[in-house]
């Protein structure tokens, strides 16, 4: 009987650590789901846009779209999520356009027509290069840039906003850290030991000193609502939290009126904040 229990324990031990090794080596596949094909562009929406090729800090050629709006004062730098590519963000691009916002969206390395292979440091470098393109090639003032990230892109956006000067930050449907999301779905695994990525959004947002809006759905089945609340608590003032409904991927569409109204209201408060800051500097 004792030897049988030992045998069972050994089998369970081997199975447990085998699962751990599989999870360890498969993490890049789980985290990054790039699609290379770009079948549609903003032209399908009747929008004028500029195809942009720019270089990352480590020499890769990256692809992006710049969608201008006539007489727009603000430009959104859009960091998309972990799946697909820019094509899968056309609905959001259309929303931003109809709100009178310029938009620059780009594909991380390994996504769409961008060269290279996805990595955590690579996504940070790519966002930094996109920011550089906006400020240097388009000569857009950092004060007029809203960095916007959805899902994984929210962590990348928060990292960027903690390192460079921007006018505002918006995070939508984002986790507090890669380890935290791993613990949520694999509570029986020593996630910290196995984690190959960090994406410490909650740490990055503490270093952001511009207006912040956090959007999260209570129905989000992929990134729990509580993570959005924790990010809000960690953010500096001025800050806003917007609760929407719907799933992780379609919440902004399912609750479109709440979503658009929240953006519109927040943009008005952002303009007041900018005016106040400018007046303070002059005084």
C-alpha positions as CSV (number, residue, x, y, z in Angstrom):
1,X,0.0,0.0,0.0
2,X,2.8,2.4,0.9
3,X,4.7,1.7,-2.3
4,X,1.5,2.3,-4.3
5,X,1.0,5.7,-2.7
6,X,4.6,6.6,-3.4
7,X,4.1,5.6,-7.0
8,X,1.0,7.8,-7.3
9,X,2.8,10.7,-5.7
10,X,5.7,10.3,-8.1
11,X,3.4,10.2,-11.1
12,X,1.5,13.3,-9.9
13,X,4.8,15.1,-9.3
14,X,6.1,14.3,-12.8
15,X,2.7,15.3,-14.3
16,X,2.7,18.5,-12.3
17,X,6.2,19.6,-13.3
18,X,5.6,18.4,-16.9
19,X,2.6,20.7,-17.1
20,X,4.8,23.5,-15.6
21,X,7.4,23.0,-18.3
22,X,4.8,23.0,-21.1
23,X,3.4,26.2,-19.8
24,X,6.8,27.7,-19.5
25,X,7.9,27.0,-23.0
26,X,4.5,27.8,-24.5
27,X,4.1,31.2,-22.9
28,X,5.1,33.2,-26.0
29,X,2.5,31.3,-28.0
30,X,-0.2,32.0,-25.4
31,X,0.7,35.6,-25.0
32,X,1.3,36.7,-28.6
33,X,-1.2,35.8,-31.3
34,X,0.0,37.8,-34.3
35,X,-1.6,37.7,-37.8
36,X,0.5,38.7,-40.7
37,X,-2.3,39.2,-43.3
38,X,-3.6,42.8,-43.5
39,X,-6.7,42.4,-45.8
40,X,-8.4,45.7,-44.9
41,X,-7.3,49.3,-44.3
42,X,-9.1,52.5,-43.2
43,X,-10.0,53.0,-46.8
44,X,-12.7,50.4,-46.3
45,X,-14.3,52.9,-43.9
46,X,-13.9,55.8,-46.4
47,X,-11.1,57.3,-44.3
48,X,-8.0,59.0,-45.7
49,X,-4.9,57.6,-44.1
50,X,-1.1,57.4,-44.5
51,X,0.7,54.2,-44.6
52,X,3.7,54.6,-42.4
53,X,7.0,52.6,-42.3
54,X,9.2,53.6,-39.4
55,X,12.2,52.0,-37.7
56,X,12.4,50.6,-34.2
57,X,15.3,51.5,-31.9
58,X,16.9,48.2,-32.7
59,X,16.6,48.6,-36.5
60,X,13.4,46.7,-37.4
61,X,11.0,48.2,-40.0
62,X,7.5,48.6,-38.4
63,X,4.2,49.3,-40.1
64,X,1.5,51.8,-39.0
65,X,-1.4,53.9,-40.2
66,X,-1.8,57.5,-39.5
67,X,-5.5,58.6,-39.8
68,X,-5.8,62.4,-39.6
69,X,-8.9,64.5,-38.9
70,X,-9.1,68.0,-40.2
71,X,-8.3,70.7,-37.5
72,X,-7.9,68.1,-34.8
73,X,-6.0,69.3,-31.7
74,X,-5.3,65.8,-30.2
75,X,-3.7,62.6,-31.6
76,X,-4.2,59.1,-30.2
77,X,-1.3,56.8,-30.2
78,X,-3.1,53.4,-30.2
79,X,-1.4,50.3,-28.8
80,X,-3.5,47.3,-29.7
81,X,-3.9,44.0,-28.0
82,X,-2.1,40.7,-28.2
83,X,-4.1,39.2,-31.1
84,X,-4.4,39.9,-34.8
85,X,-3.0,43.2,-36.1
86,X,-4.2,46.7,-37.0
87,X,-6.9,45.4,-39.3
88,X,-8.8,44.1,-36.2
89,X,-9.0,47.6,-34.8
90,X,-10.9,49.3,-37.6
91,X,-14.0,49.7,-35.5
92,X,-12.1,51.6,-32.8
93,X,-10.3,53.7,-35.5
94,X,-13.7,54.7,-36.8
95,X,-14.9,55.7,-33.3
96,X,-11.8,57.8,-32.7
97,X,-12.2,59.5,-36.1
98,X,-15.9,60.3,-35.4
99,X,-14.8,61.9,-32.1
100,X,-12.5,64.2,-34.0
101,X,-9.2,62.6,-33.0
102,X,-6.2,61.9,-35.1
103,X,-5.0,58.3,-34.7
104,X,-1.7,56.6,-35.2
105,X,-1.9,52.9,-34.8
106,X,1.0,50.6,-35.4
107,X,1.8,46.9,-35.4
108,X,4.4,45.5,-33.0
109,X,7.2,43.5,-34.4
110,X,6.0,40.2,-35.8
111,X,2.4,41.5,-36.3
112,X,1.0,42.5,-39.7
113,X,3.8,43.8,-42.0
114,X,6.2,44.6,-39.2
115,X,9.5,42.8,-39.1
116,X,10.8,40.7,-36.3
117,X,9.4,38.5,-33.6
118,X,7.3,39.6,-30.6
119,X,8.9,40.1,-27.2
120,X,8.2,42.1,-24.1
121,X,11.2,44.5,-24.5
122,X,10.4,44.6,-28.2
123,X,6.8,45.9,-27.7
124,X,8.2,48.6,-25.4
125,X,10.7,49.6,-28.0
126,X,8.1,49.6,-30.8
127,X,5.8,51.9,-28.8
128,X,8.7,54.3,-28.1
129,X,9.5,54.4,-31.8
130,X,5.9,55.1,-32.7
131,X,6.0,58.0,-30.2
132,X,9.2,59.3,-31.7
133,X,7.6,59.2,-35.2
134,X,4.7,61.3,-34.1
135,X,6.8,63.9,-32.3
136,X,9.6,64.1,-34.8
137,X,8.1,63.3,-38.2
138,X,4.7,64.8,-37.6
139,X,6.0,67.4,-35.1
140,X,3.1,66.8,-32.7
141,X,3.5,68.2,-29.3
142,X,3.8,65.6,-26.5
143,X,1.0,67.6,-24.7
144,X,-1.3,66.8,-27.6
145,X,-0.7,63.0,-27.6
146,X,-3.1,60.6,-25.9
147,X,-1.6,57.2,-25.4
148,X,-4.3,54.6,-25.6
149,X,-3.8,50.9,-24.9
150,X,-6.3,48.0,-25.0
151,X,-5.7,44.7,-23.2
152,X,-2.0,43.9,-23.5
153,X,-1.6,47.2,-25.2
154,X,-2.7,48.9,-22.0
155,X,0.5,47.7,-20.2
156,X,2.6,48.8,-23.2
157,X,0.9,52.2,-23.2
158,X,1.3,52.7,-19.4
159,X,5.0,51.8,-19.7
160,X,5.4,54.4,-22.5
161,X,3.5,57.1,-20.5
162,X,5.7,56.5,-17.5
163,X,8.9,57.1,-19.6
164,X,8.0,60.0,-21.9
165,X,5.9,63.2,-21.8
166,X,2.3,62.7,-23.0
167,X,-0.9,64.7,-22.6
168,X,-3.0,61.8,-21.3
169,X,-3.2,58.0,-20.9
170,X,-6.2,55.7,-21.5
171,X,-6.1,52.0,-20.4
172,X,-8.8,49.6,-21.5
173,X,-9.4,46.0,-20.3
174,X,-5.9,45.6,-18.9
175,X,-4.3,43.4,-16.3
176,X,-2.2,44.6,-13.3
177,X,0.7,42.4,-14.3
178,X,1.5,39.3,-16.3
179,X,2.1,37.3,-13.1
180,X,-1.2,38.4,-11.6
181,X,-3.2,37.2,-14.7
182,X,-1.2,33.9,-14.5
183,X,-2.1,33.4,-10.9
184,X,-5.7,34.0,-11.6
185,X,-6.0,31.3,-14.2
186,X,-3.4,28.9,-12.9
187,X,-3.7,29.2,-9.1
188,X,-2.2,25.7,-8.6
189,X,1.1,26.6,-10.4
190,X,4.1,28.5,-9.0
191,X,3.5,31.2,-11.6
192,X,6.2,33.6,-10.4
193,X,8.8,30.8,-10.9
194,X,7.5,30.0,-14.4
195,X,6.7,33.5,-15.7
196,X,8.8,34.5,-18.7
197,X,7.2,38.0,-18.9
198,X,6.5,40.8,-16.6
199,X,4.2,43.5,-18.1
200,X,3.9,45.2,-14.6
201,X,1.1,47.6,-15.5
202,X,0.4,48.5,-11.9
203,X,4.0,49.6,-11.4
204,X,4.1,51.6,-14.6
205,X,0.9,53.5,-13.9
206,X,2.3,54.7,-10.5
207,X,4.9,56.5,-12.6
208,X,2.4,58.2,-14.9
209,X,1.8,61.9,-14.1
210,X,-0.8,63.0,-16.6
211,X,-4.6,62.6,-16.7
212,X,-5.6,58.9,-16.8
213,X,-8.8,57.2,-17.8
214,X,-9.3,53.5,-17.1
215,X,-12.1,51.5,-18.9
216,X,-13.1,48.0,-17.9
217,X,-16.1,45.7,-18.3
218,X,-17.6,44.0,-15.3
219,X,-18.4,41.1,-17.7
220,X,-14.8,40.7,-18.9
221,X,-14.1,37.0,-19.0
222,X,-10.4,37.3,-19.9
223,X,-9.1,40.0,-17.6
224,X,-11.2,40.3,-14.4
225,X,-12.9,43.6,-13.5
226,X,-11.0,43.7,-10.2
227,X,-7.8,44.3,-12.2
228,X,-9.2,47.5,-13.6
229,X,-10.2,48.7,-10.2
230,X,-6.7,48.0,-8.8
231,X,-5.1,50.0,-11.6
232,X,-7.4,52.9,-10.9
233,X,-6.5,52.8,-7.2
234,X,-2.8,52.8,-8.1
235,X,-3.1,55.7,-10.6
236,X,-2.3,59.3,-9.7
237,X,-4.8,62.1,-9.9
238,X,-6.5,63.3,-12.1
239,X,-8.0,60.0,-13.0
240,X,-11.3,58.6,-14.1
241,X,-12.8,55.1,-14.1
242,X,-15.4,54.0,-16.6
243,X,-17.4,50.8,-16.2
244,X,-18.7,49.2,-19.4
245,X,-20.4,45.9,-20.1
246,X,-19.8,43.1,-22.6
247,X,-17.0,40.6,-23.2
248,X,-13.3,41.3,-23.3
249,X,-13.2,41.8,-27.1
250,X,-16.5,43.5,-27.8
251,X,-17.3,45.5,-24.6
252,X,-16.6,48.8,-26.3
253,X,-19.1,47.9,-29.1
254,X,-21.8,46.3,-26.9
255,X,-21.8,49.4,-24.6
256,X,-21.1,51.8,-27.4
257,X,-23.2,54.7,-26.0
258,X,-21.6,54.5,-22.5
259,X,-18.2,54.2,-24.2
260,X,-18.5,57.1,-26.5
261,X,-20.1,59.4,-23.9
262,X,-17.3,58.5,-21.5
263,X,-14.6,59.5,-24.1
264,X,-16.5,62.7,-25.0
265,X,-16.9,63.8,-21.4
266,X,-13.3,62.9,-20.5
267,X,-11.9,64.8,-23.5
268,X,-13.7,67.9,-22.4
269,X,-12.2,67.6,-18.9
270,X,-8.8,67.0,-20.5
271,X,-9.0,70.2,-22.4
272,X,-9.9,72.1,-19.2
273,X,-6.9,70.4,-17.5
274,X,-4.6,71.4,-20.3
275,X,-5.9,75.0,-20.2
276,X,-5.4,75.1,-16.4
277,X,-1.8,73.7,-16.6
278,X,-1.0,76.2,-19.4
279,X,-2.4,79.1,-17.3
280,X,-0.4,78.0,-14.3
281,X,2.8,77.8,-16.3
282,X,2.3,81.3,-17.6
283,X,1.5,82.7,-14.2
